[in-house]
Amino acid sequence: MTKYLFVVFAVFLAACGGRHADNYVPKPKGYNRIDLPPHRYQPLTEAHPYTFEYSREARILPDTFRGAQPHWIFVHYPEFKASVQLTYHSVQNSEKRLAGMIADSYKLAAMHNEKAYGFKEEVIQLPSGLKADVLSITGEVPSQLQFFTTDTTTHFLRGALYFNTATRNDSLAPVIDYVRKDVLHLLKTLRWK
């Protein structure tokens, strides 16, 4: 009996050590798989001075932050714990007022300088004849995508993507790309009332 126990013990020890024990490398931390739905859109039905198409995966919620103004909304993605905050201002045919809104948009984006690895600005020509400035921010920042557009005399709309999660941005990259496509569709279908 002791002879069999010795053999079992020897086999166990051999399995635990040996020539492969020095080659052990821990596996890197994995990220959850994110299944993204197809892009499908619906028109905004709420009464605002603007209209656009937004994702069927999103819900329109009022902006309830202190200081929120009428026509400030969230395009909220419950499945991704993400929201695109839209803030609207009337330009009132004032060049000074418009310049201040544009400057504020760049200041808000620049607040991410400490943690950002890079900024990429694109000016996109929209089918309506308007242009939109789209800022992509890389790094562990709270808002990876910001944009604004205006007709320069009456309307100004600014948007920013936020996640309500502590997940690192590199693992959120597929969702950021998904929402970016939705934002571009929103901008391409944007119409002022």
Disulfide bonds with the S-S distance in Angstrom:
none
